[in-house]
């Protein structure tokens, strides 16, 4: 699996939108550390949880 994320990218978890927008902090293999505005730092295993980039145009 190739992740299309870089540190600094803005992302959200479509299955937990209440977490708010997060900023990617680091990526190690399939684990992405994201600092979310409503729940703080989470380590996301992208095999189990989908992250989507925030559309900068919106």
C-alpha positions as CSV (number, residue, x, y, z in Angstrom):
1,X,0.0,0.0,0.0
2,X,1.3,3.4,-1.0
3,X,0.2,6.3,1.2
4,X,-0.3,9.7,-0.5
5,X,0.3,11.7,2.7
6,X,3.2,13.9,3.8
7,X,3.8,15.6,7.2
8,X,1.8,18.8,7.2
9,X,-1.1,17.5,5.1
10,X,-4.6,18.2,6.5
11,X,-6.7,15.0,6.8
12,X,-9.9,13.7,8.3
13,X,-11.3,10.3,9.3
14,X,-14.6,9.9,7.3
15,X,-15.9,7.4,9.9
16,X,-15.2,9.8,12.8
17,X,-15.8,13.3,11.5
18,X,-16.3,14.5,15.1
19,X,-12.5,14.2,15.5
20,X,-12.3,17.3,13.2
21,X,-9.5,18.1,10.8
22,X,-6.1,16.7,11.6
23,X,-2.5,17.5,10.6
24,X,-0.2,14.6,9.7
25,X,2.8,14.7,12.0
26,X,4.7,11.6,10.9
27,X,4.4,8.4,8.8
28,X,6.1,5.1,9.6
29,X,5.1,2.3,7.2
30,X,1.3,2.1,7.5
31,X,1.0,4.1,10.7
32,X,0.3,7.8,10.4
33,X,0.4,10.1,13.5
34,X,-2.2,12.8,13.2
35,X,-2.9,15.7,15.6
36,X,-6.7,16.2,15.4
37,X,-8.4,19.4,16.5
38,X,-11.0,17.8,18.7
39,X,-9.3,14.6,20.1
40,X,-5.6,15.4,20.0
41,X,-2.9,13.1,18.7
42,X,-3.9,9.7,17.3
43,X,-1.7,7.0,15.7
44,X,-3.8,5.6,12.8
45,X,-3.1,2.2,11.3
46,X,-4.2,2.9,7.7
47,X,-4.8,-0.8,7.1
48,X,-7.8,-0.5,9.4
49,X,-8.8,3.1,9.3
50,X,-9.1,5.3,6.2
51,X,-7.9,8.8,6.2
52,X,-8.8,11.3,3.5
53,X,-7.0,14.5,2.5
54,X,-9.0,17.7,3.1
55,X,-9.8,19.4,-0.2
56,X,-7.9,22.7,0.0
57,X,-10.5,24.3,-2.4
58,X,-13.3,23.9,0.2
